[in-house]
Amino acid sequence: MRLISERDAATLRKRFADLTGPVKLVMFTQSESGLSVPGHECAYCRETRMLVEDLGEVSDGRIGVEVHDFILDREEASRYGVERIPAVVVLGERDHGIRYYGIPAGYEFASLVEDILDVSAQKSGLRPETAAALRALPRDVHIQVFVTPT
Amino acid sequence: MRADVVEVSEFPHLAQRYHVFGVPKVVINERVQFEGAVPEKMFLSYVLQAAGVEES
């Protein structure tokens, strides 16, 4: 079953046809059997997984998809610094530090698609001055952007 | 550098912890925060402040 519409799928197929560089979505979910660990219920895990798998499908596999169980695959989760679910890690040739927590729907879905294209092309879209200033940062930076579904 | 997009209605404890009343809300290194979209230059300035490179 697919979550994205036929129309969106057709648009995405075109956009993803030019993907050349590697890109992979690593998704963390939990058992969707209806059983859940108290305090760890995951309202949108199932939908997020479907969305990620849809992206793999409409890209004809150009976008790699990996799904992990957050509870069972603790090691993988901590490798990516994932502490809550649903989580989607956007990986290119290397890890650029991009994470989505919660379902990337609405405007965030558009952001995710842009990230996929940028990561694959290894382009940031930043002005050269900005990129240079970021490369010179003396310490690690953690940016959190809080959004709501739109 | 890490960049997280957090759908805050699914993580209400984070909304509370970071006082998210309007979106998008950006928090950098637990030090610098702002609401709404800003031009690239201003965003960079916030990042530099958070990293201790620029005075706020």
N, CA and C atoms of all chains as a GROMACS GRO file, in nm:
protein
  618
    1MET      N    1   0.083  -0.120   0.000
    1MET     CA    2   0.000   0.000   0.000
    1MET      C    3   0.087   0.125   0.000
    2ARG      N    4   0.041   0.223  -0.074
    2ARG     CA    5   0.122   0.343  -0.085
    2ARG      C    6   0.056   0.461  -0.012
    3LEU      N    7   0.138   0.544   0.046
    3LEU     CA    8   0.087   0.658   0.121
    3LEU      C    9   0.080   0.783   0.032
    4ILE      N   10   0.176   0.795  -0.061
    4ILE     CA   11   0.174   0.915  -0.144
    4ILE      C   12   0.083   0.894  -0.264
    5SER      N   13   0.026   1.004  -0.311
    5SER     CA   14  -0.073   0.997  -0.419
    5SER      C   15  -0.006   0.964  -0.552
    6GLU      N   16  -0.086   0.917  -0.648
    6GLU     CA   17  -0.034   0.886  -0.782
    6GLU      C   18   0.030   1.010  -0.843
    7ARG      N   19  -0.035   1.124  -0.819
    7ARG     CA   20   0.013   1.249  -0.877
    7ARG      C   21   0.151   1.285  -0.820
    8ASP      N   22   0.163   1.276  -0.687
    8ASP     CA   23   0.292   1.304  -0.623
    8ASP      C   24   0.397   1.204  -0.670
    9ALA      N   25   0.356   1.079  -0.683
    9ALA     CA   26   0.449   0.974  -0.725
    9ALA      C   27   0.505   1.007  -0.864
   10ALA      N   28   0.418   1.055  -0.953
   10ALA     CA   29   0.462   1.087  -1.090
   10ALA      C   30   0.562   1.203  -1.087
   11THR      N   31   0.532   1.305  -1.006
   11THR     CA   32   0.623   1.420  -0.994
   11THR      C   33   0.758   1.376  -0.938
   12LEU      N   34   0.752   1.293  -0.833
   12LEU     CA   35   0.876   1.250  -0.768
   12LEU      C   36   0.960   1.163  -0.860
   13ARG      N   37   0.893   1.075  -0.938
   13ARG     CA   38   0.967   0.990  -1.032
   13ARG      C   39   1.055   1.074  -1.122
   14LYS      N   40   0.996   1.185  -1.172
   14LYS     CA   41   1.072   1.275  -1.260
   14LYS      C   42   1.190   1.338  -1.186
   15ARG      N   43   1.162   1.385  -1.065
   15ARG     CA   44   1.268   1.455  -0.990
   15ARG      C   45   1.382   1.359  -0.953
   16PHE      N   46   1.346   1.235  -0.921
   16PHE     CA   47   1.447   1.140  -0.876
   16PHE      C   48   1.519   1.070  -0.991
   17ALA      N   49   1.469   1.092  -1.114
   17ALA     CA   50   1.530   1.024  -1.229
   17ALA      C   51   1.676   1.067  -1.245
   18ASP      N   52   1.707   1.191  -1.201
   18ASP     CA   53   1.843   1.243  -1.220
   18ASP      C   54   1.935   1.216  -1.101
   19LEU      N   55   1.887   1.146  -1.001
   19LEU     CA   56   1.973   1.117  -0.886
   19LEU      C   57   2.094   1.038  -0.932
   20THR      N   58   2.212   1.090  -0.901
   20THR     CA   59   2.331   1.018  -0.944
   20THR      C   60   2.413   0.969  -0.826
   21GLY      N   61   2.439   1.061  -0.733
   21GLY     CA   62   2.518   1.024  -0.615
   21GLY      C   63   2.436   0.939  -0.520
   22PRO      N   64   2.506   0.867  -0.431
   22PRO     CA   65   2.437   0.779  -0.338
   22PRO      C   66   2.353   0.856  -0.237
   23VAL      N   67   2.239   0.803  -0.203
   23VAL     CA   68   2.156   0.857  -0.096
   23VAL      C   69   2.075   0.743  -0.036
   24LYS      N   70   2.068   0.746   0.096
   24LYS     CA   71   1.999   0.637   0.166
   24LYS      C   72   1.921   0.694   0.284
   25LEU      N   73   1.801   0.642   0.303
   25LEU     CA   74   1.720   0.678   0.418
   25LEU      C   75   1.726   0.563   0.518
   26VAL      N   76   1.772   0.592   0.638
   26VAL     CA   77   1.776   0.492   0.743
   26VAL      C   78   1.667   0.528   0.844
   27MET      N   79   1.565   0.442   0.849
   27MET     CA   80   1.449   0.473   0.932
   27MET      C   81   1.446   0.387   1.056
   28PHE      N   82   1.411   0.450   1.169
   28PHE     CA   83   1.394   0.376   1.294
   28PHE      C   84   1.248   0.377   1.335
   29THR      N   85   1.196   0.256   1.357
   29THR     CA   86   1.056   0.239   1.393
   29THR      C   87   1.052   0.143   1.511
   30GLN      N   88   0.936   0.092   1.542
   30GLN     CA   89   0.928  -0.014   1.642
   30GLN      C   90   0.824  -0.114   1.597
   31SER      N   91   0.814  -0.222   1.669
   31SER     CA   92   0.716  -0.326   1.636
   31SER      C   93   0.581  -0.263   1.606
   32GLU      N   94   0.525  -0.299   1.490
   32GLU     CA   95   0.396  -0.241   1.454
   32GLU      C   96   0.284  -0.340   1.477
   33SER      N   97   0.309  -0.439   1.562
   33SER     CA   98   0.212  -0.546   1.585
   33SER      C   99   0.095  -0.500   1.672
   34GLY      N  100   0.107  -0.378   1.725
   34GLY     CA  101   0.003  -0.333   1.817
   34GLY      C  102   0.052  -0.340   1.959
   35LEU      N  103   0.155  -0.426   1.981
   35LEU     CA  104   0.218  -0.430   2.112
   35LEU      C  105   0.321  -0.318   2.117
   36SER      N  106   0.328  -0.248   2.226
   36SER     CA  107   0.432  -0.147   2.237
   36SER      C  108   0.477  -0.135   2.381
   37VAL      N  109   0.599  -0.089   2.394
   37VAL     CA  110   0.655  -0.070   2.527
   37VAL      C  111   0.589   0.055   2.588
   38PRO      N  112   0.532   0.045   2.705
   38PRO     CA  113   0.467   0.162   2.765
   38PRO      C  114   0.564   0.279   2.771
   39GLY      N  115   0.515   0.394   2.732
   39GLY     CA  116   0.601   0.513   2.727
   39GLY      C  117   0.673   0.525   2.594
   40HIS      N  118   0.664   0.423   2.512
   40HIS     CA  119   0.730   0.427   2.381
   40HIS      C  120   0.630   0.406   2.266
   41GLU      N  121   0.505   0.442   2.288
   41GLU     CA  122   0.409   0.429   2.180
   41GLU      C  123   0.455   0.521   2.067
   42CYS      N  124   0.433   0.477   1.946
   42CYS     CA  125   0.480   0.555   1.831
   42CYS      C  126   0.365   0.577   1.735
   43ALA      N  127   0.304   0.695   1.745
   43ALA     CA  128   0.180   0.722   1.672
   43ALA      C  129   0.199   0.714   1.520
   44TYR      N  130   0.314   0.764   1.470
   44TYR     CA  131   0.328   0.772   1.324
   44TYR      C  132   0.440   0.686   1.268
   45CYS      N  133   0.482   0.586   1.344
   45CYS     CA  134   0.589   0.499   1.295
   45CYS      C  135   0.551   0.429   1.166
   46ARG      N  136   0.431   0.374   1.165
   46ARG     CA  137   0.388   0.297   1.049
   46ARG      C  138   0.382   0.386   0.924
   47GLU      N  139   0.319   0.501   0.939
   47GLU     CA  140   0.306   0.593   0.825
   47GLU      C  141   0.443   0.643   0.778
   48THR      N  142   0.531   0.669   0.872
   48THR     CA  143   0.664   0.718   0.834
   48THR      C  144   0.740   0.610   0.757
   49ARG      N  145   0.728   0.486   0.805
   49ARG     CA  146   0.794   0.376   0.733
   49ARG      C  147   0.739   0.366   0.591
   50MET      N  148   0.606   0.376   0.577
   50MET     CA  149   0.545   0.365   0.444
   50MET      C  150   0.594   0.477   0.353
   51LEU      N  151   0.604   0.597   0.409
   51LEU     CA  152   0.650   0.711   0.331
   51LEU      C  153   0.793   0.689   0.279
   52VAL      N  154   0.877   0.639   0.368
   52VAL     CA  155   1.017   0.614   0.333
   52VAL      C  156   1.026   0.504   0.226
   53GLU      N  157   0.945   0.401   0.243
   53GLU     CA  158   0.945   0.293   0.144
   53GLU      C  159   0.889   0.340   0.010
   54ASP      N  160   0.790   0.430   0.015
   54ASP     CA  161   0.738   0.489  -0.108
   54ASP      C  162   0.848   0.563  -0.183
   55LEU      N  163   0.931   0.636  -0.109
   55LEU     CA  164   1.039   0.712  -0.173
   55LEU      C  165   1.138   0.616  -0.240
   56GLY      N  166   1.166   0.504  -0.175
   56GLY     CA  167   1.252   0.404  -0.236
   56GLY      C  168   1.192   0.352  -0.364
   57GLU      N  169   1.062   0.327  -0.361
   57GLU     CA  170   0.995   0.269  -0.477
   57GLU      C  171   0.989   0.366  -0.595
   58VAL      N  172   0.944   0.490  -0.568
   58VAL     CA  173   0.929   0.583  -0.681
   58VAL      C  174   1.064   0.627  -0.738
   59SER      N  175   1.172   0.601  -0.663
   59SER     CA  176   1.304   0.637  -0.716
   59SER      C  177   1.368   0.517  -0.785
   60ASP      N  178   1.292   0.410  -0.802
   60ASP     CA  179   1.344   0.287  -0.861
   60ASP      C  180   1.469   0.239  -0.789
   61GLY      N  181   1.469   0.257  -0.658
   61GLY     CA  182   1.582   0.208  -0.580
   61GLY      C  183   1.702   0.299  -0.576
   62ARG      N  184   1.693   0.416  -0.644
   62ARG     CA  185   1.807   0.509  -0.638
   62ARG      C  186   1.824   0.562  -0.496
   63ILE      N  187   1.710   0.573  -0.427
   63ILE     CA  188   1.716   0.607  -0.285
   63ILE      C  189   1.713   0.476  -0.207
   64GLY      N  190   1.823   0.448  -0.138
   64GLY     CA  191   1.828   0.327  -0.057
   64GLY      C  192   1.740   0.341   0.065
   65VAL      N  193   1.682   0.232   0.109
   65VAL     CA  194   1.595   0.235   0.227
   65VAL      C  195   1.638   0.125   0.324
   66GLU      N  196   1.653   0.164   0.449
   66GLU     CA  197   1.690   0.069   0.552
   66GLU      C  198   1.598   0.094   0.670
   67VAL      N  199   1.531  -0.010   0.718
   67VAL     CA  200   1.439   0.007   0.830
   67VAL      C  201   1.490  -0.072   0.950
   68HIS      N  202   1.502  -0.004   1.065
   68HIS     CA  203   1.549  -0.071   1.186
   68HIS      C  204   1.446  -0.060   1.297
   69ASP      N  205   1.447  -0.161   1.384
   69ASP     CA  206   1.365  -0.156   1.504
   69ASP      C  207   1.445  -0.082   1.612
   70PHE      N  208   1.385   0.026   1.659
   70PHE     CA  209   1.454   0.114   1.756
   70PHE      C  210   1.489   0.039   1.884
   71ILE      N  211   1.402  -0.050   1.927
   71ILE     CA  212   1.424  -0.122   2.053
   71ILE      C  213   1.526  -0.235   2.033
   72LEU      N  214   1.510  -0.309   1.922
   72LEU     CA  215   1.597  -0.426   1.900
   72LEU      C  216   1.734  -0.388   1.846
   73ASP      N  217   1.739  -0.281   1.763
   73ASP     CA  218   1.865  -0.241   1.701
   73ASP      C  219   1.926  -0.120   1.771
   74ARG      N  220   1.943  -0.134   1.901
   74ARG     CA  221   1.998  -0.025   1.984
   74ARG      C  222   2.130   0.027   1.931
   75GLU      N  223   2.212  -0.068   1.885
   75GLU     CA  224   2.346  -0.032   1.840
   75GLU      C  225   2.341   0.062   1.719
   76GLU      N  226   2.254   0.024   1.622
   76GLU     CA  227   2.237   0.108   1.504
   76GLU      C  228   2.184   0.245   1.543
   77ALA      N  229   2.086   0.245   1.634
   77ALA     CA  230   2.025   0.372   1.676
   77ALA      C  231   2.130   0.463   1.738
   78SER      N  232   2.215   0.407   1.824
   78SER     CA  233   2.312   0.494   1.890
   78SER      C  234   2.423   0.534   1.793
   79ARG      N  235   2.449   0.450   1.695
   79ARG     CA  236   2.549   0.488   1.594
   79ARG      C  237   2.509   0.618   1.523
   80TYR      N  238   2.377   0.634   1.501
   80TYR     CA  239   2.328   0.755   1.435
   80TYR      C  240   2.280   0.860   1.534
   81GLY      N  241   2.296   0.833   1.663
   81GLY     CA  242   2.253   0.930   1.764
   81GLY      C  243   2.103   0.946   1.772
   82VAL      N  244   2.029   0.842   1.732
   82VAL     CA  245   1.882   0.849   1.732
   82VAL      C  246   1.828   0.812   1.870
   83GLU      N  247   1.752   0.904   1.928
   83GLU     CA  248   1.701   0.881   2.064
   83GLU      C  249   1.551   0.876   2.072
   84ARG      N  250   1.483   0.896   1.959
   84ARG     CA  251   1.337   0.889   1.961
   84ARG      C  252   1.288   0.846   1.823
   85ILE      N  253   1.165   0.802   1.817
   85ILE     CA  254   1.110   0.753   1.690
   85ILE      C  255   0.970   0.811   1.668
   86PRO      N  256   0.925   0.814   1.543
   86PRO     CA  257   0.997   0.770   1.423
   86PRO      C  258   1.112   0.865   1.389
   87ALA      N  259   1.222   0.806   1.340
   87ALA     CA  260   1.337   0.885   1.300
   87ALA      C  261   1.378   0.846   1.158
   88VAL      N  262   1.416   0.946   1.080
   88VAL     CA  263   1.469   0.920   0.946
   88VAL      C  264   1.605   0.989   0.934
   89VAL      N  265   1.707   0.912   0.905
   89VAL     CA  266   1.842   0.963   0.885
   89VAL      C  267   1.865   0.972   0.734
   90VAL      N  268   1.909   1.088   0.688
   90VAL     CA  269   1.936   1.104   0.545
   90VAL      C  270   2.087   1.095   0.525
   91LEU      N  271   2.131   0.987   0.460
   91LEU     CA  272   2.274   0.963   0.440
   91LEU      C  273   2.313   0.983   0.295
   92GLY      N  274   2.427   1.046   0.273
   92GLY     CA  275   2.482   1.054   0.138
   92GLY      C  276   2.606   0.969   0.134
   93GLU      N  277   2.705   1.018   0.060
   93GLU     CA  278   2.832   0.949   0.058
   93GLU      C  279   2.887   0.939   0.201
   94ARG      N  280   2.850   1.042   0.281
   94ARG     CA  281   2.881   1.037   0.422
   94ARG      C  282   2.759   1.084   0.499
   95ASP      N  283   2.771   1.084   0.632
   95ASP     CA  284   2.661   1.131   0.716
   95ASP      C  285   2.673   1.282   0.732
   96HIS      N  286   2.574   1.354   0.679
   96HIS     CA  287   2.577   1.500   0.689
   96HIS      C  288   2.506   1.549   0.815
   97GLY      N  289   2.460   1.456   0.897
   97GLY     CA  290   2.398   1.495   1.023
   97GLY      C  291   2.251   1.531   1.013
   98ILE      N  292   2.188   1.493   0.902
   98ILE     CA  293   2.048   1.532   0.882
   98ILE      C  294   1.953   1.426   0.940
   99ARG      N  295   1.865   1.467   1.029
   99ARG     CA  296   1.768   1.377   1.092
   99ARG      C  297   1.630   1.437   1.090
  100TYR      N  298   1.530   1.354   1.066
  100TYR     CA  299   1.390   1.396   1.080
  100TYR      C  300   1.327   1.312   1.190
  101TYR      N  301   1.268   1.380   1.288
  101TYR     CA  302   1.196   1.310   1.395
  101TYR      C  303   1.048   1.339   1.382
  102GLY      N  304   0.967   1.234   1.384
  102GLY     CA  305   0.824   1.250   1.358
  102GLY      C  306   0.799   1.236   1.210
  103ILE      N  307   0.674   1.224   1.172
  103ILE     CA  308   0.646   1.200   1.030
  103ILE      C  309   0.678   1.323   0.946
  104PRO      N  310   0.761   1.306   0.840
  104PRO     CA  311   0.789   1.420   0.753
  104PRO      C  312   0.676   1.435   0.651
  105ALA      N  313   0.568   1.500   0.694
  105ALA     CA  314   0.452   1.518   0.606
  105ALA      C  315   0.438   1.666   0.574
  106GLY      N  316   0.352   1.696   0.479
  106GLY     CA  317   0.326   1.835   0.444
  106GLY      C  318   0.453   1.904   0.398
  107TYR      N  319   0.478   2.021   0.455
  107TYR     CA  320   0.592   2.101   0.413
  107TYR      C  321   0.723   2.026   0.439
  108GLU      N  322   0.725   1.946   0.546
  108GLU     CA  323   0.848   1.872   0.580
  108GLU      C  324   0.876   1.763   0.477
  109PHE      N  325   0.772   1.714   0.412
  109PHE     CA  326   0.795   1.615   0.307
  109PHE      C  327   0.872   1.681   0.192
  110ALA      N  328   0.832   1.804   0.159
  110ALA     CA  329   0.903   1.879   0.054
  110ALA      C  330   1.049   1.902   0.096
  111SER      N  331   1.070   1.934   0.224
  111SER     CA  332   1.207   1.955   0.274
  111SER      C  333   1.289   1.828   0.261
  112LEU      N  334   1.227   1.716   0.297
  112LEU     CA  335   1.297   1.587   0.288
  112LEU      C  336   1.338   1.556   0.145
  113VAL      N  337   1.247   1.582   0.051
  113VAL     CA  338   1.277   1.557  -0.091
  113VAL      C  339   1.395   1.644  -0.134
  114GLU      N  340   1.394   1.772  -0.094
  114GLU     CA  341   1.506   1.861  -0.128
  114GLU      C  342   1.637   1.811  -0.068
  115ASP      N  343   1.629   1.765   0.057
  115ASP     CA  344   1.749   1.712   0.124
  115ASP      C  345   1.805   1.592   0.049
  116ILE      N  346   1.715   1.504   0.005
  116ILE     CA  347   1.757   1.385  -0.069
  116ILE      C  348   1.834   1.426  -0.196
  117LEU      N  349   1.777   1.525  -0.268
  117LEU     CA  350   1.840   1.570  -0.392
  117LEU      C  351   1.975   1.637  -0.363
  118ASP      N  352   1.980   1.721  -0.259
  118ASP     CA  353   2.104   1.792  -0.225
  118ASP      C  354   2.215   1.696  -0.180
  119VAL      N  355   2.176   1.602  -0.094
  119VAL     CA  356   2.274   1.508  -0.040
  119VAL      C  357   2.331   1.422  -0.152
  120SER      N  358   2.244   1.378  -0.242
  120SER     CA  359   2.289   1.295  -0.353
  120SER      C  360   2.384   1.374  -0.444
  121ALA      N  361   2.350   1.502  -0.468
  121ALA     CA  362   2.432   1.585  -0.556
  121ALA      C  363   2.551   1.646  -0.481
  122GLN      N  364   2.556   1.626  -0.350
  122GLN     CA  365   2.659   1.685  -0.264
  122GLN      C  366   2.666   1.837  -0.280
  123LYS      N  367   2.545   1.898  -0.280
  123LYS     CA  368   2.536   2.044  -0.288
  123LYS      C  369   2.456   2.092  -0.168
  124SER      N  370   2.497   2.206  -0.110
  124SER     CA  371   2.421   2.255   0.005
  124SER      C  372   2.327   2.368  -0.032
  125GLY      N  373   2.354   2.438  -0.142
  125GLY     CA  374   2.272   2.553  -0.177
  125GLY      C  375   2.309   2.677  -0.097
  126LEU      N  376   2.408   2.666  -0.010
  126LEU     CA  377   2.451   2.781   0.070
  126LEU      C  378   2.544   2.870  -0.013
  127ARG      N  379   2.548   3.000   0.025
  127ARG     CA  380   2.643   3.090  -0.039
  127ARG      C  381   2.785   3.047   0.001
  128PRO      N  382   2.882   3.068  -0.087
  128PRO     CA  383   3.020   3.024  -0.057
  128PRO      C  384   3.071   3.083   0.074
  129GLU      N  385   3.036   3.209   0.105
  129GLU     CA  386   3.081   3.273   0.231
  129GLU      C  387   3.025   3.198   0.351
  130THR      N  388   2.898   3.157   0.341
  130THR     CA  389   2.835   3.085   0.451
  130THR      C  390   2.903   2.951   0.472
  131ALA      N  391   2.924   2.879   0.362
  131ALA     CA  392   2.986   2.747   0.370
  131ALA      C  393   3.125   2.758   0.432
  132ALA      N  394   3.201   2.862   0.394
  132ALA     CA  395   3.336   2.880   0.446
  132ALA      C  396   3.332   2.907   0.597
  133ALA      N  397   3.238   2.991   0.640
  133ALA     CA  398   3.225   3.022   0.782
  133ALA      C  399   3.189   2.896   0.862
  134LEU      N  400   3.106   2.811   0.805
  134LEU     CA  401   3.064   2.688   0.875
  134LEU      C  402   3.181   2.590   0.884
  135ARG      N  403   3.260   2.584   0.777
  135ARG     CA  404   3.375   2.492   0.780
  135ARG      C  405   3.475   2.532   0.888
  136ALA      N  406   3.477   2.663   0.919
  136ALA     CA  407   3.575   2.714   1.015
  136ALA      C  408   3.524   2.709   1.159
  137LEU      N  409   3.406   2.655   1.181
  137LEU     CA  410   3.350   2.653   1.318
  137LEU      C  411   3.443   2.580   1.414
  138PRO      N  412   3.466   2.639   1.531
  138PRO     CA  413   3.560   2.579   1.625
  138PRO      C  414   3.501   2.460   1.701
  139ARG      N  415   3.370   2.451   1.705
  139ARG     CA  416   3.311   2.338   1.778
  139ARG      C  417   3.188   2.288   1.706
  140ASP      N  418   3.143   2.171   1.752
  140ASP     CA  419   3.028   2.107   1.691
  140ASP      C  420   2.902   2.190   1.713
  141VAL      N  421   2.815   2.187   1.616
  141VAL     CA  422   2.691   2.263   1.627
  141VAL      C  423   2.573   2.169   1.609
  142HIS      N  424   2.473   2.186   1.694
  142HIS     CA  425   2.352   2.106   1.686
  142HIS      C  426   2.233   2.198   1.666
  143ILE      N  427   2.174   2.189   1.547
  143ILE     CA  428   2.059   2.274   1.516
  143ILE      C  429   1.932   2.190   1.526
  144GLN      N  430   1.836   2.237   1.602
  144GLN     CA  431   1.707   2.170   1.607
  144GLN      C  432   1.601   2.266   1.552
  145VAL      N  433   1.526   2.218   1.455
  145VAL     CA  434   1.417   2.299   1.399
  145VAL      C  435   1.285   2.233   1.438
  146PHE      N  436   1.207   2.304   1.516
  146PHE     CA  437   1.078   2.249   1.559
  146PHE      C  438   0.968   2.295   1.466
  147VAL      N  439   0.891   2.198   1.420
  147VAL     CA  440   0.785   2.227   1.323
  147VAL      C  441   0.657   2.156   1.365
  148THR      N  442   0.548   2.193   1.300
  148THR     CA  443   0.423   2.119   1.320
  148THR      C  444   0.370   2.078   1.184
  149PRO      N  445   0.284   1.978   1.179
  149PRO     CA  446   0.233   1.936   1.047
  149PRO      C  447   0.154   2.049   0.983
  150THR      N  448   0.174   2.068   0.854
  150THR     CA  449   0.100   2.174   0.783
  150THR      C  450   0.023   2.116   0.668
  151MET      N  451   2.843   1.888   1.225
  151MET     CA  452   2.719   1.958   1.250
  151MET      C  453   2.601   1.862   1.235
  152ARG      N  454   2.510   1.875   1.330
  152ARG     CA  455   2.387   1.795   1.321
  152ARG      C  456   2.270   1.888   1.302
  153ALA      N  457   2.174   1.848   1.221
  153ALA     CA  458   2.053   1.927   1.202
  153ALA      C  459   1.931   1.836   1.213
  154ASP      N  460   1.849   1.860   1.313
  154ASP     CA  461   1.729   1.780   1.334
  154ASP      C  462   1.604   1.860   1.297
  155VAL      N  463   1.514   1.796   1.226
  155VAL     CA  464   1.380   1.851   1.208
  155VAL      C  465   1.289   1.771   1.301
  156VAL      N  466   1.222   1.840   1.392
  156VAL     CA  467   1.142   1.770   1.492
  156VAL      C  468   0.996   1.809   1.479
  157GLU      N  469   0.913   1.710   1.450
  157GLU     CA  470   0.769   1.734   1.441
  157GLU      C  471   0.717   1.735   1.585
  158VAL      N  472   0.693   1.856   1.633
  158VAL     CA  473   0.683   1.877   1.776
  158VAL      C  474   0.553   1.824   1.837
  159SER      N  475   0.449   1.811   1.756
  159SER     CA  476   0.324   1.760   1.813
  159SER      C  477   0.337   1.613   1.853
  160GLU      N  478   0.436   1.543   1.794
  160GLU     CA  479   0.460   1.403   1.833
  160GLU      C  480   0.552   1.391   1.954
  161PHE      N  481   0.619   1.503   1.988
  161PHE     CA  482   0.711   1.500   2.102
  161PHE      C  483   0.682   1.618   2.195
  162PRO      N  484   0.567   1.614   2.262
  162PRO     CA  485   0.525   1.728   2.344
  162PRO      C  486   0.626   1.765   2.454
  163HIS      N  487   0.701   1.665   2.503
  163HIS     CA  488   0.799   1.698   2.607
  163HIS      C  489   0.908   1.792   2.554
  164LEU      N  490   0.938   1.781   2.424
  164LEU     CA  491   1.039   1.870   2.365
  164LEU      C  492   0.981   2.010   2.347
  165ALA      N  493   0.853   2.016   2.313
  165ALA     CA  494   0.786   2.146   2.300
  165ALA      C  495   0.794   2.220   2.432
  166GLN      N  496   0.776   2.144   2.541
  166GLN     CA  497   0.782   2.203   2.674
  166GLN      C  498   0.924   2.246   2.709
  167ARG      N  499   1.016   2.152   2.685
  167ARG     CA  500   1.154   2.179   2.725
  167ARG      C  501   1.210   2.302   2.654
  168TYR      N  502   1.174   2.318   2.525
  168TYR     CA  503   1.230   2.428   2.447
  168TYR      C  504   1.133   2.545   2.430
  169HIS      N  505   1.024   2.544   2.502
  169HIS     CA  506   0.927   2.652   2.498
  169HIS      C  507   0.885   2.685   2.355
  170VAL      N  508   0.838   2.584   2.287
  170VAL     CA  509   0.795   2.604   2.148
  170VAL      C  510   0.650   2.650   2.148
  171PHE      N  511   0.630   2.779   2.120
  171PHE     CA  512   0.494   2.832   2.112
  171PHE      C  513   0.456   2.861   1.968
  172GLY      N  514   0.555   2.891   1.886
  172GLY     CA  515   0.529   2.915   1.744
  172GLY      C  516   0.630   2.837   1.662
  173VAL      N  517   0.596   2.808   1.538
  173VAL     CA  518   0.688   2.733   1.451
  173VAL      C  519   0.710   2.809   1.321
  174PRO      N  520   0.819   2.785   1.249
  174PRO     CA  521   0.931   2.704   1.295
  174PRO      C  522   1.008   2.773   1.408
  175LYS      N  523   1.052   2.695   1.504
  175LYS     CA  524   1.138   2.746   1.609
  175LYS      C  525   1.272   2.676   1.598
  176VAL      N  526   1.380   2.753   1.603
  176VAL     CA  527   1.514   2.697   1.587
  176VAL      C  528   1.590   2.713   1.718
  177VAL      N  529   1.651   2.604   1.762
  177VAL     CA  530   1.736   2.606   1.882
  177VAL      C  531   1.873   2.554   1.841
  178ILE      N  532   1.977   2.631   1.870
  178ILE     CA  533   2.113   2.591   1.831
  178ILE      C  534   2.198   2.574   1.956
  179ASN      N  535   2.251   2.455   1.972
  179ASN     CA  536   2.339   2.422   2.086
  179ASN      C  537   2.278   2.458   2.221
  180GLU      N  538   2.148   2.452   2.233
  180GLU     CA  539   2.080   2.483   2.360
  180GLU      C  540   2.107   2.626   2.406
  181ARG      N  541   2.166   2.708   2.320
  181ARG     CA  542   2.210   2.841   2.362
  181ARG      C  543   2.137   2.953   2.293
  182VAL      N  544   2.115   2.935   2.165
  182VAL     CA  545   2.058   3.042   2.083
  182VAL      C  546   1.926   2.993   2.028
  183GLN      N  547   1.825   3.077   2.033
  183GLN     CA  548   1.698   3.034   1.977
  183GLN      C  549   1.628   3.149   1.908
  184PHE      N  550   1.550   3.116   1.806
  184PHE     CA  551   1.468   3.218   1.739
  184PHE      C  552   1.350   3.151   1.672
  185GLU      N  553   1.251   3.234   1.642
  185GLU     CA  554   1.128   3.185   1.581
  185GLU      C  555   1.114   3.241   1.440
  186GLY      N  556   1.061   3.162   1.350
  186GLY     CA  557   1.030   3.208   1.215
  186GLY      C  558   1.148   3.193   1.120
  187ALA      N  559   1.120   3.215   0.992
  187ALA     CA  560   1.224   3.204   0.890
  187ALA      C  561   1.310   3.330   0.892
  188VAL      N  562   1.441   3.313   0.877
  188VAL     CA  563   1.531   3.429   0.872
  188VAL      C  564   1.621   3.416   0.749
  189PRO      N  565   1.676   3.528   0.700
  189PRO     CA  566   1.768   3.521   0.585
  189PRO      C  567   1.894   3.442   0.622
  190GLU      N  568   1.958   3.388   0.520
  190GLU     CA  569   2.075   3.301   0.540
  190GLU      C  570   2.183   3.368   0.626
  191LYS      N  571   2.207   3.498   0.599
  191LYS     CA  572   2.311   3.568   0.671
  191LYS      C  573   2.282   3.574   0.821
  192MET      N  574   2.155   3.598   0.854
  192MET     CA  575   2.116   3.607   0.994
  192MET      C  576   2.122   3.468   1.059
  193PHE      N  577   2.083   3.366   0.986
  193PHE     CA  578   2.090   3.228   1.037
  193PHE      C  579   2.235   3.195   1.071
  194LEU      N  580   2.325   3.230   0.979
  194LEU     CA  581   2.467   3.203   1.004
  194LEU      C  582   2.514   3.276   1.130
  195SER      N  583   2.469   3.398   1.146
  195SER     CA  584   2.508   3.476   1.262
  195SER      C  585   2.462   3.406   1.392
  196TYR      N  586   2.343   3.352   1.390
  196TYR     CA  587   2.294   3.275   1.506
  196TYR      C  588   2.381   3.151   1.532
  197VAL      N  589   2.420   3.083   1.424
  197VAL     CA  590   2.505   2.965   1.437
  197VAL      C  591   2.640   3.003   1.498
  198LEU      N  592   2.696   3.116   1.451
  198LEU     CA  593   2.826   3.160   1.501
  198LEU      C  594   2.816   3.201   1.648
  199GLN      N  595   2.704   3.262   1.685
  199GLN     CA  596   2.682   3.295   1.826
  199GLN      C  597   2.678   3.169   1.911
  200ALA      N  598   2.604   3.070   1.862
  200ALA     CA  599   2.588   2.945   1.937
  200ALA      C  600   2.722   2.875   1.954
  201ALA      N  601   2.810   2.891   1.854
  201ALA     CA  602   2.940   2.826   1.859
  201ALA      C  603   3.042   2.911   1.933
  202GLY      N  604   3.000   3.028   1.980
  202GLY     CA  605   3.088   3.114   2.058
  202GLY      C  606   3.184   3.196   1.973
  203VAL      N  607   3.157   3.204   1.843
  203VAL     CA  608   3.246   3.279   1.754
  203VAL      C  609   3.209   3.427   1.753
  204GLU      N  610   3.078   3.453   1.762
  204GLU     CA  611   3.029   3.592   1.758
  204GLU      C  612   2.961   3.624   1.889
  205GLU      N  613   2.970   3.750   1.927
  205GLU     CA  614   2.896   3.795   2.046
  205GLU      C  615   2.749   3.809   2.009
  206SER      N  616   2.661   3.782   2.104
  206SER     CA  617   2.518   3.799   2.074
  206SER      C  618   2.478   3.944   2.100
   0.00000   0.00000   0.00000
